[in-house]
């Protein structure tokens, strides 16, 4: 078994970067984001050589089906030619292949990668330098990148440029594990962590499980992969690395809009937890505790009396209420310890500013087909903790014998500081249900005719072992509808009950004759499943936001026109 694990460890793929000429103006659209934080590089036999020992794997896929149409190509700035015969890797396998059931295939030697003429941007953040998502977007979205990939894969450049194909990019890390050199993507690292029973994560808790895991992820759902909405600065699980992290998608159909890269997106008028990781070289004790200060909009919030053992770390956090108006907010962070970031740039959005328009009886949508509801990731359980610290007294007698033989010594406390980790957790559960509105005259159970209204109710509960200052209840629920392809328009539900147990329903519809809390289905909606999708949001912890995504469906059979009766005037 040890030999099998060692062979499986020989499977890390040294991913390379994309581009053969210096990128100028972006020609593609990048569905790419990333995160990470401070890290420790490892020890003898288990280490990441340095910042820059990274790359990307690029796979050309069909823009509609997501099926792979090229052999993946690895790009990197690092010269790994001397290691090509001994490096451990898993072959040229992409994230779509693993999703479709491919298993790890450990190999030693024969590793092929390309070194672009124009160096690729840094992909994985380190302590000395952080990766730049805007730089990665600009590089991979350039025409030069499309030309390079076309040349290296044999896929016609025109087909990529016109949007027939997309590029899937996956971060690769090069590191030494069990004294062997490895190259692996994020997905392969997650699978290999599972194969080794967690040994990889034990030796690389931040390098692999945090910064490699969060190097690239999607901002929005694409090709059947969900956007990552979880924490951006803490270690992730192997399953998250396999199922959702470690992927960016580039489309060249049109030039991208200018995108500002925000660290966080918050809703207006909401309690949130802002957190940062503190790292201490020496001990932080009750005599010299750590502290962190968060300055937002001219007001400073503090987390004091933080204890950290030598060379240890923990999160520091404060609870903050967002403004009632949308906009941008910069949060400045200071501490007497090292911090994972000194600034958080946040976007405050109002989810109540885009409700559906007034439906009309003569609305039509002849080409409509019922879409599938989104399958975004749930974050229902998070853990965090803090150090406790106390003095362990150890009294020692120091003798001082005088010439008369008397001992004039004294007692001295030679004690030490003790530390214990206090772990906390929080979980979120929720239910969601829709039903035909009471003013719907011909509805029966969960079946209704199109053109009539429906009601919705959501219930959420946060359970936690933590003090109240660590958590919030769920505070927002947003509903999306199939006639808008679960986008374009949405409804922010009204919160009826607040706290750790909260409830929500539709707001009163301004187009309702009876002032009902309803959503009107379009009269043109075809017979079949009418599924409302909701996101239960803003249950905050120091480890990030808990979120549940739910759907509930009614059946549409007929339309309100079926209830009309025309007769002559008497």
KEGULUM-807007 format. One record per residue (C-alpha): residue number from 1; x, y, z. Coordinates in steps of 0.5 Angstrom, whole numbers, plus 500, padded with zeros to 3 digits. Each point is the difference from the previous one (the first is absolute). Layout:
# residues N
+-----+------+-------+-----+
! num ! east ! north !  up !
+-----+------+-------+-----+
! NUM !    X !     Y !   Z !
...
+-----+------+-------+-----+
END
This chain:
# residues 570
+-----+------+-------+-----+
! num ! east ! north !  up !
+-----+------+-------+-----+
!   1 !  500 !   500 ! 500 !
!   2 !  506 !   505 ! 502 !
!   3 !  503 !   498 ! 493 !
!   4 !  493 !   502 ! 496 !
!   5 !  499 !   506 ! 504 !
!   6 !  507 !   502 ! 498 !
!   7 !  499 !   499 ! 493 !
!   8 !  494 !   503 ! 500 !
!   9 !  504 !   506 ! 503 !
!  10 !  504 !   500 ! 493 !
!  11 !  494 !   503 ! 497 !
!  12 !  500 !   508 ! 500 !
!  13 !  500 !   504 ! 494 !
!  14 !  504 !   506 ! 499 !
!  15 !  495 !   504 ! 496 !
!  16 !  502 !   506 ! 496 !
!  17 !  498 !   507 ! 498 !
!  18 !  497 !   502 ! 494 !
!  19 !  503 !   505 ! 494 !
!  20 !  505 !   500 ! 495 !
!  21 !  500 !   508 ! 499 !
!  22 !  499 !   505 ! 505 !
!  23 !  493 !   502 ! 501 !
!  24 !  497 !   506 ! 498 !
!  25 !  493 !   502 ! 500 !
!  26 !  495 !   494 ! 502 !
!  27 !  496 !   497 ! 495 !
!  28 !  497 !   494 ! 504 !
!  29 !  495 !   500 ! 506 !
!  30 !  503 !   497 ! 506 !
!  31 !  496 !   496 ! 506 !
!  32 !  506 !   500 ! 505 !
!  33 !  501 !   502 ! 507 !
!  34 !  504 !   498 ! 505 !
!  35 !  502 !   501 ! 508 !
!  36 !  506 !   497 ! 505 !
!  37 !  504 !   503 ! 506 !
!  38 !  506 !   499 ! 504 !
!  39 !  503 !   493 ! 499 !
!  40 !  506 !   496 ! 503 !
!  41 !  504 !   497 ! 494 !
!  42 !  502 !   493 ! 504 !
!  43 !  506 !   496 ! 502 !
!  44 !  505 !   496 ! 497 !
!  45 !  497 !   495 ! 496 !
!  46 !  494 !   503 ! 500 !
!  47 !  500 !   507 ! 497 !
!  48 !  498 !   505 ! 495 !
!  49 !  506 !   503 ! 497 !
!  50 !  498 !   507 ! 499 !
!  51 !  495 !   505 ! 497 !
!  52 !  499 !   499 ! 493 !
!  53 !  501 !   492 ! 500 !
!  54 !  493 !   500 ! 497 !
!  55 !  497 !   500 ! 493 !
!  56 !  493 !   498 ! 497 !
!  57 !  497 !   494 ! 496 !
!  58 !  496 !   503 ! 494 !
!  59 !  495 !   496 ! 496 !
!  60 !  495 !   502 ! 494 !
!  61 !  493 !   498 ! 501 !
!  62 !  494 !   500 ! 496 !
!  63 !  496 !   507 ! 503 !
!  64 !  493 !   497 ! 500 !
!  65 !  501 !   493 ! 502 !
!  66 !  507 !   501 ! 504 !
!  67 !  503 !   493 ! 497 !
!  68 !  507 !   500 ! 499 !
!  69 !  503 !   501 ! 493 !
!  70 !  507 !   501 ! 501 !
!  71 !  506 !   496 ! 504 !
!  72 !  501 !   505 ! 506 !
!  73 !  507 !   504 ! 500 !
!  74 !  504 !   502 ! 506 !
!  75 !  503 !   507 ! 500 !
!  76 !  505 !   502 ! 505 !
!  77 !  506 !   505 ! 501 !
!  78 !  504 !   495 ! 504 !
!  79 !  505 !   496 ! 496 !
!  80 !  498 !   493 ! 502 !
!  81 !  504 !   497 ! 494 !
!  82 !  505 !   497 ! 505 !
!  83 !  495 !   497 ! 504 !
!  84 !  495 !   497 ! 494 !
!  85 !  503 !   493 ! 501 !
!  86 !  499 !   500 ! 507 !
!  87 !  494 !   504 ! 502 !
!  88 !  494 !   497 ! 503 !
!  89 !  493 !   502 ! 496 !
!  90 !  494 !   497 ! 498 !
!  91 !  500 !   501 ! 493 !
!  92 !  496 !   505 ! 496 !
!  93 !  493 !   499 ! 503 !
!  94 !  495 !   506 ! 501 !
!  95 !  495 !   502 ! 505 !
!  96 !  495 !   498 ! 495 !
!  97 !  503 !   493 ! 499 !
!  98 !  500 !   499 ! 508 !
!  99 !  493 !   503 ! 500 !
! 100 !  498 !   494 ! 495 !
! 101 !  503 !   495 ! 505 !
! 102 !  507 !   500 ! 498 !
! 103 !  505 !   497 ! 505 !
! 104 !  507 !   502 ! 502 !
! 105 !  505 !   497 ! 496 !
! 106 !  507 !   501 ! 503 !
! 107 !  506 !   500 ! 496 !
! 108 !  507 !   502 ! 501 !
! 109 !  504 !   503 ! 494 !
! 110 !  498 !   502 ! 493 !
! 111 !  497 !   507 ! 502 !
! 112 !  499 !   505 ! 495 !
! 113 !  499 !   507 ! 501 !
! 114 !  501 !   507 ! 496 !
! 115 !  503 !   506 ! 502 !
! 116 !  497 !   506 ! 497 !
! 117 !  504 !   505 ! 496 !
! 118 !  497 !   505 ! 505 !
! 119 !  500 !   498 ! 507 !
! 120 !  493 !   499 ! 503 !
! 121 !  497 !   504 ! 506 !
! 122 !  501 !   497 ! 507 !
! 123 !  495 !   495 ! 501 !
! 124 !  501 !   497 ! 507 !
! 125 !  500 !   506 ! 506 !
! 126 !  506 !   499 ! 505 !
! 127 !  502 !   504 ! 506 !
! 128 !  505 !   505 ! 496 !
! 129 !  496 !   501 ! 494 !
! 130 !  492 !   499 ! 499 !
! 131 !  497 !   498 ! 493 !
! 132 !  496 !   505 ! 496 !
! 133 !  494 !   498 ! 497 !
! 134 !  499 !   506 ! 496 !
! 135 !  507 !   498 ! 497 !
! 136 !  498 !   493 ! 499 !
! 137 !  493 !   502 ! 497 !
! 138 !  504 !   505 ! 495 !
! 139 !  505 !   495 ! 498 !
! 140 !  496 !   494 ! 499 !
! 141 !  494 !   504 ! 496 !
! 142 !  505 !   503 ! 495 !
! 143 !  500 !   498 ! 493 !
! 144 !  507 !   498 ! 501 !
! 145 !  498 !   495 ! 505 !
! 146 !  495 !   497 ! 495 !
! 147 !  505 !   500 ! 494 !
! 148 !  505 !   496 ! 505 !
! 149 !  495 !   495 ! 502 !
! 150 !  497 !   499 ! 493 !
! 151 !  508 !   499 ! 497 !
! 152 !  501 !   495 ! 506 !
! 153 !  493 !   496 ! 499 !
! 154 !  499 !   500 ! 493 !
! 155 !  493 !   503 ! 501 !
! 156 !  499 !   506 ! 495 !
! 157 !  501 !   507 ! 503 !
! 158 !  494 !   502 ! 496 !
! 159 !  495 !   495 ! 504 !
! 160 !  503 !   502 ! 507 !
! 161 !  499 !   508 ! 498 !
! 162 !  493 !   499 ! 498 !
! 163 !  498 !   497 ! 506 !
! 164 !  499 !   493 ! 497 !
! 165 !  505 !   497 ! 506 !
! 166 !  502 !   503 ! 507 !
! 167 !  506 !   499 ! 504 !
! 168 !  500 !   496 ! 506 !
! 169 !  506 !   502 ! 504 !
! 170 !  503 !   497 ! 507 !
! 171 !  505 !   502 ! 505 !
! 172 !  506 !   495 ! 500 !
! 173 !  505 !   500 ! 506 !
! 174 !  507 !   497 ! 500 !
! 175 !  502 !   497 ! 507 !
! 176 !  504 !   495 ! 503 !
! 177 !  496 !   495 ! 504 !
! 178 !  503 !   494 ! 503 !
! 179 !  507 !   502 ! 498 !
! 180 !  497 !   500 ! 492 !
! 181 !  499 !   505 ! 496 !
! 182 !  492 !   501 ! 498 !
! 183 !  496 !   504 ! 495 !
! 184 !  493 !   500 ! 501 !
! 185 !  493 !   504 ! 499 !
! 186 !  496 !   502 ! 505 !
! 187 !  495 !   494 ! 499 !
! 188 !  505 !   495 ! 500 !
! 189 !  503 !   503 ! 506 !
! 190 !  493 !   499 ! 503 !
! 191 !  500 !   493 ! 497 !
! 192 !  507 !   498 ! 503 !
! 193 !  498 !   503 ! 507 !
! 194 !  494 !   495 ! 500 !
! 195 !  505 !   494 ! 497 !
! 196 !  505 !   502 ! 506 !
! 197 !  495 !   500 ! 505 !
! 198 !  501 !   507 ! 501 !
! 199 !  508 !   500 ! 501 !
! 200 !  501 !   505 ! 494 !
! 201 !  495 !   505 ! 504 !
! 202 !  504 !   499 ! 506 !
! 203 !  507 !   502 ! 497 !
! 204 !  497 !   505 ! 496 !
! 205 !  494 !   503 ! 504 !
! 206 !  501 !   507 ! 497 !
! 207 !  504 !   499 ! 494 !
! 208 !  496 !   495 ! 497 !
! 209 !  493 !   500 ! 503 !
! 210 !  500 !   508 ! 501 !
! 211 !  504 !   504 ! 494 !
! 212 !  500 !   494 ! 495 !
! 213 !  492 !   499 ! 501 !
! 214 !  498 !   507 ! 500 !
! 215 !  505 !   502 ! 494 !
! 216 !  494 !   500 ! 495 !
! 217 !  493 !   499 ! 500 !
! 218 !  494 !   502 ! 497 !
! 219 !  496 !   507 ! 501 !
! 220 !  494 !   497 ! 497 !
! 221 !  497 !   493 ! 498 !
! 222 !  503 !   497 ! 493 !
! 223 !  500 !   494 ! 497 !
! 224 !  497 !   496 ! 505 !
! 225 !  505 !   503 ! 506 !
! 226 !  497 !   504 ! 505 !
! 227 !  503 !   507 ! 502 !
! 228 !  504 !   500 ! 507 !
! 229 !  496 !   504 ! 505 !
! 230 !  504 !   498 ! 506 !
! 231 !  506 !   502 ! 504 !
! 232 !  506 !   503 ! 496 !
! 233 !  505 !   500 ! 506 !
! 234 !  500 !   493 ! 503 !
! 235 !  502 !   493 ! 499 !
! 236 !  494 !   496 ! 496 !
! 237 !  499 !   493 ! 500 !
! 238 !  502 !   495 ! 495 !
! 239 !  493 !   499 ! 497 !
! 240 !  499 !   507 ! 499 !
! 241 !  507 !   500 ! 496 !
! 242 !  497 !   494 ! 496 !
! 243 !  493 !   503 ! 499 !
! 244 !  500 !   507 ! 499 !
! 245 !  507 !   504 ! 501 !
! 246 !  506 !   500 ! 495 !
! 247 !  497 !   502 ! 494 !
! 248 !  499 !   506 ! 495 !
! 249 !  496 !   501 ! 494 !
! 250 !  502 !   505 ! 494 !
! 251 !  496 !   501 ! 494 !
! 252 !  502 !   504 ! 494 !
! 253 !  493 !   502 ! 497 !
! 254 !  500 !   507 ! 502 !
! 255 !  505 !   505 ! 504 !
! 256 !  498 !   500 ! 508 !
! 257 !  497 !   505 ! 504 !
! 258 !  505 !   504 ! 504 !
! 259 !  500 !   496 ! 507 !
! 260 !  502 !   503 ! 507 !
! 261 !  503 !   494 ! 504 !
! 262 !  496 !   501 ! 507 !
! 263 !  502 !   496 ! 506 !
! 264 !  493 !   499 ! 502 !
! 265 !  493 !   501 ! 498 !
! 266 !  495 !   502 ! 506 !
! 267 !  493 !   502 ! 500 !
! 268 !  497 !   507 ! 502 !
! 269 !  498 !   500 ! 507 !
! 270 !  503 !   494 ! 503 !
! 271 !  504 !   497 ! 505 !
! 272 !  506 !   497 ! 498 !
! 273 !  506 !   497 ! 503 !
! 274 !  507 !   503 ! 497 !
! 275 !  506 !   495 ! 502 !
! 276 !  507 !   500 ! 499 !
! 277 !  506 !   495 ! 502 !
! 278 !  505 !   502 ! 505 !
! 279 !  507 !   497 ! 500 !
! 280 !  505 !   501 ! 506 !
! 281 !  507 !   498 ! 500 !
! 282 !  501 !   501 ! 508 !
! 283 !  494 !   498 ! 505 !
! 284 !  494 !   505 ! 501 !
! 285 !  498 !   499 ! 507 !
! 286 !  495 !   504 ! 505 !
! 287 !  507 !   504 ! 502 !
! 288 !  501 !   502 ! 492 !
! 289 !  493 !   498 ! 496 !
! 290 !  499 !   501 ! 493 !
! 291 !  495 !   504 ! 497 !
! 292 !  497 !   502 ! 493 !
! 293 !  496 !   506 ! 498 !
! 294 !  496 !   501 ! 494 !
! 295 !  498 !   507 ! 498 !
! 296 !  494 !   501 ! 496 !
! 297 !  497 !   507 ! 498 !
! 298 !  504 !   504 ! 505 !
! 299 !  498 !   495 ! 506 !
! 300 !  505 !   495 ! 503 !
! 301 !  498 !   493 ! 502 !
! 302 !  504 !   496 ! 505 !
! 303 !  502 !   493 ! 502 !
! 304 !  504 !   500 ! 506 !
! 305 !  503 !   495 ! 505 !
! 306 !  502 !   495 ! 495 !
! 307 !  505 !   494 ! 502 !
! 308 !  504 !   497 ! 495 !
! 309 !  506 !   495 ! 501 !
! 310 !  507 !   501 ! 497 !
! 311 !  500 !   499 ! 493 !
! 312 !  492 !   499 ! 500 !
! 313 !  494 !   503 ! 497 !
! 314 !  493 !   502 ! 501 !
! 315 !  494 !   504 ! 497 !
! 316 !  498 !   507 ! 502 !
! 317 !  494 !   502 ! 499 !
! 318 !  494 !   506 ! 501 !
! 319 !  493 !   500 ! 499 !
! 320 !  498 !   506 ! 495 !
! 321 !  493 !   502 ! 498 !
! 322 !  501 !   502 ! 492 !
! 323 !  497 !   507 ! 498 !
! 324 !  493 !   501 ! 497 !
! 325 !  502 !   502 ! 494 !
! 326 !  504 !   496 ! 494 !
! 327 !  507 !   502 ! 499 !
! 328 !  507 !   499 ! 501 !
! 329 !  504 !   499 ! 507 !
! 330 !  507 !   500 ! 501 !
! 331 !  502 !   496 ! 507 !
! 332 !  507 !   502 ! 503 !
! 333 !  503 !   495 ! 505 !
! 334 !  505 !   501 ! 505 !
! 335 !  503 !   495 ! 505 !
! 336 !  506 !   499 ! 504 !
! 337 !  501 !   493 ! 497 !
! 338 !  501 !   498 ! 492 !
! 339 !  493 !   500 ! 497 !
! 340 !  498 !   496 ! 494 !
! 341 !  498 !   507 ! 496 !
! 342 !  500 !   507 ! 502 !
! 343 !  494 !   502 ! 496 !
! 344 !  493 !   498 ! 498 !
! 345 !  497 !   503 ! 494 !
! 346 !  492 !   498 ! 501 !
! 347 !  494 !   502 ! 495 !
! 348 !  494 !   501 ! 504 !
! 349 !  494 !   498 ! 495 !
! 350 !  492 !   501 ! 501 !
! 351 !  497 !   494 ! 498 !
! 352 !  493 !   503 ! 500 !
! 353 !  502 !   504 ! 494 !
! 354 !  498 !   496 ! 494 !
! 355 !  493 !   497 ! 501 !
! 356 !  496 !   497 ! 494 !
! 357 !  496 !   505 ! 496 !
! 358 !  493 !   500 ! 500 !
! 359 !  497 !   494 ! 496 !
! 360 !  495 !   501 ! 494 !
! 361 !  495 !   496 ! 497 !
! 362 !  503 !   500 ! 493 !
! 363 !  507 !   499 ! 502 !
! 364 !  503 !   494 ! 496 !
! 365 !  506 !   496 ! 499 !
! 366 !  499 !   495 ! 495 !
! 367 !  508 !   497 ! 500 !
! 368 !  500 !   499 ! 508 !
! 369 !  502 !   493 ! 502 !
! 370 !  499 !   498 ! 508 !
! 371 !  507 !   501 ! 503 !
! 372 !  504 !   496 ! 505 !
! 373 !  500 !   503 ! 507 !
! 374 !  507 !   502 ! 502 !
! 375 !  504 !   496 ! 504 !
! 376 !  505 !   504 ! 504 !
! 377 !  504 !   498 ! 506 !
! 378 !  497 !   500 ! 507 !
! 379 !  504 !   502 ! 506 !
! 380 !  496 !   497 ! 506 !
! 381 !  506 !   499 ! 505 !
! 382 !  506 !   504 ! 502 !
! 383 !  505 !   499 ! 506 !
! 384 !  505 !   505 ! 503 !
! 385 !  503 !   501 ! 507 !
! 386 !  504 !   504 ! 504 !
! 387 !  506 !   499 ! 505 !
! 388 !  499 !   500 ! 507 !
! 389 !  506 !   502 ! 505 !
! 390 !  502 !   499 ! 507 !
! 391 !  506 !   500 ! 505 !
! 392 !  502 !   494 ! 502 !
! 393 !  504 !   501 ! 507 !
! 394 !  506 !   496 ! 502 !
! 395 !  503 !   502 ! 506 !
! 396 !  508 !   499 ! 501 !
! 397 !  504 !   501 ! 507 !
! 398 !  506 !   503 ! 499 !
! 399 !  505 !   499 ! 506 !
! 400 !  505 !   505 ! 502 !
! 401 !  504 !   497 ! 506 !
! 402 !  503 !   505 ! 505 !
! 403 !  506 !   499 ! 504 !
! 404 !  496 !   498 ! 506 !
! 405 !  497 !   494 ! 496 !
! 406 !  493 !   504 ! 499 !
! 407 !  497 !   500 ! 493 !
! 408 !  498 !   507 ! 498 !
! 409 !  497 !   497 ! 494 !
! 410 !  494 !   502 ! 496 !
! 411 !  494 !   497 ! 496 !
! 412 !  500 !   502 ! 493 !
! 413 !  494 !   499 ! 495 !
! 414 !  503 !   496 ! 494 !
! 415 !  494 !   499 ! 496 !
! 416 !  498 !   500 ! 493 !
! 417 !  494 !   502 ! 496 !
! 418 !  495 !   495 ! 498 !
! 419 !  496 !   500 ! 494 !
! 420 !  493 !   496 ! 498 !
! 421 !  496 !   501 ! 493 !
! 422 !  493 !   501 ! 501 !
! 423 !  496 !   498 ! 494 !
! 424 !  493 !   503 ! 498 !
! 425 !  496 !   498 ! 494 !
! 426 !  493 !   502 ! 497 !
! 427 !  495 !   497 ! 495 !
! 428 !  495 !   502 ! 496 !
! 429 !  493 !   497 ! 498 !
! 430 !  494 !   502 ! 496 !
! 431 !  494 !   498 ! 497 !
! 432 !  496 !   504 ! 494 !
! 433 !  493 !   499 ! 497 !
! 434 !  496 !   503 ! 495 !
! 435 !  493 !   499 ! 499 !
! 436 !  494 !   503 ! 495 !
! 437 !  498 !   507 ! 503 !
! 438 !  493 !   500 ! 504 !
! 439 !  497 !   504 ! 494 !
! 440 !  502 !   495 ! 495 !
! 441 !  493 !   498 ! 499 !
! 442 !  501 !   493 ! 496 !
! 443 !  506 !   498 ! 504 !
! 444 !  501 !   493 ! 503 !
! 445 !  505 !   498 ! 505 !
! 446 !  507 !   501 ! 496 !
! 447 !  496 !   501 ! 493 !
! 448 !  499 !   507 ! 497 !
! 449 !  498 !   503 ! 494 !
! 450 !  505 !   505 ! 497 !
! 451 !  499 !   507 ! 501 !
! 452 !  498 !   500 ! 507 !
! 453 !  504 !   501 ! 506 !
! 454 !  504 !   496 ! 505 !
! 455 !  502 !   501 ! 507 !
! 456 !  507 !   498 ! 503 !
! 457 !  502 !   499 ! 507 !
! 458 !  507 !   498 ! 503 !
! 459 !  502 !   498 ! 507 !
! 460 !  508 !   500 ! 502 !
! 461 !  503 !   498 ! 507 !
! 462 !  507 !   501 ! 502 !
! 463 !  503 !   495 ! 505 !
! 464 !  507 !   502 ! 503 !
! 465 !  504 !   499 ! 506 !
! 466 !  503 !   507 ! 500 !
! 467 !  499 !   506 ! 504 !
! 468 !  495 !   505 ! 496 !
! 469 !  505 !   504 ! 498 !
! 470 !  503 !   495 ! 496 !
! 471 !  494 !   499 ! 495 !
! 472 !  493 !   503 ! 497 !
! 473 !  494 !   496 ! 498 !
! 474 !  498 !   500 ! 493 !
! 475 !  498 !   507 ! 498 !
! 476 !  498 !   500 ! 492 !
! 477 !  497 !   495 ! 495 !
! 478 !  500 !   502 ! 493 !
! 479 !  495 !   496 ! 495 !
! 480 !  501 !   499 ! 493 !
! 481 !  495 !   497 ! 494 !
! 482 !  500 !   496 ! 494 !
! 483 !  497 !   505 ! 495 !
! 484 !  506 !   504 ! 501 !
! 485 !  505 !   494 ! 500 !
! 486 !  502 !   501 ! 507 !
! 487 !  503 !   507 ! 499 !
! 488 !  498 !   507 ! 497 !
! 489 !  495 !   501 ! 505 !
! 490 !  499 !   498 ! 508 !
! 491 !  496 !   501 ! 506 !
! 492 !  503 !   501 ! 507 !
! 493 !  495 !   497 ! 505 !
! 494 !  498 !   504 ! 506 !
! 495 !  503 !   498 ! 507 !
! 496 !  494 !   498 ! 505 !
! 497 !  504 !   498 ! 506 !
! 498 !  507 !   501 ! 501 !
! 499 !  505 !   497 ! 504 !
! 500 !  503 !   493 ! 500 !
! 501 !  493 !   497 ! 498 !
! 502 !  498 !   505 ! 494 !
! 503 !  494 !   499 ! 495 !
! 504 !  499 !   504 ! 494 !
! 505 !  495 !   501 ! 494 !
! 506 !  498 !   504 ! 494 !
! 507 !  500 !   507 ! 501 !
! 508 !  493 !   503 ! 498 !
! 509 !  500 !   500 ! 492 !
! 510 !  498 !   507 ! 498 !
! 511 !  497 !   498 ! 494 !
! 512 !  495 !   495 ! 504 !
! 513 !  493 !   503 ! 500 !
! 514 !  499 !   497 ! 507 !
! 515 !  506 !   502 ! 503 !
! 516 !  503 !   493 ! 500 !
! 517 !  507 !   498 ! 502 !
! 518 !  500 !   496 ! 493 !
! 519 !  504 !   499 ! 494 !
! 520 !  496 !   499 ! 493 !
! 521 !  502 !   495 ! 496 !
! 522 !  500 !   502 ! 492 !
! 523 !  494 !   498 ! 496 !
! 524 !  504 !   497 ! 495 !
! 525 !  504 !   495 ! 504 !
! 526 !  499 !   493 ! 498 !
! 527 !  497 !   494 ! 503 !
! 528 !  505 !   497 ! 505 !
! 529 !  504 !   501 ! 506 !
! 530 !  501 !   507 ! 502 !
! 531 !  506 !   500 ! 505 !
! 532 !  501 !   506 ! 505 !
! 533 !  507 !   500 ! 502 !
! 534 !  503 !   504 ! 506 !
! 535 !  506 !   502 ! 503 !
! 536 !  500 !   500 ! 508 !
! 537 !  506 !   505 ! 502 !
! 538 !  503 !   504 ! 505 !
! 539 !  501 !   495 ! 506 !
! 540 !  507 !   503 ! 502 !
! 541 !  506 !   496 ! 504 !
! 542 !  507 !   502 ! 500 !
! 543 !  502 !   494 ! 495 !
! 544 !  495 !   503 ! 495 !
! 545 !  493 !   501 ! 498 !
! 546 !  495 !   494 ! 501 !
! 547 !  495 !   499 ! 494 !
! 548 !  495 !   495 ! 497 !
! 549 !  497 !   500 ! 493 !
! 550 !  493 !   497 ! 500 !
! 551 !  495 !   499 ! 494 !
! 552 !  492 !   498 ! 501 !
! 553 !  496 !   499 ! 494 !
! 554 !  493 !   500 ! 498 !
! 555 !  497 !   497 ! 494 !
! 556 !  497 !   505 ! 494 !
! 557 !  494 !   497 ! 497 !
! 558 !  496 !   504 ! 495 !
! 559 !  500 !   508 ! 500 !
! 560 !  495 !   505 ! 503 !
! 561 !  497 !   501 ! 493 !
! 562 !  497 !   493 ! 502 !
! 563 !  496 !   503 ! 505 !
! 564 !  497 !   506 ! 496 !
! 565 !  493 !   499 ! 498 !
! 566 !  497 !   504 ! 494 !
! 567 !  492 !   501 ! 499 !
! 568 !  495 !   505 ! 497 !
! 569 !  498 !   506 ! 503 !
! 570 !  493 !   499 ! 502 !
+-----+------+-------+-----+
END
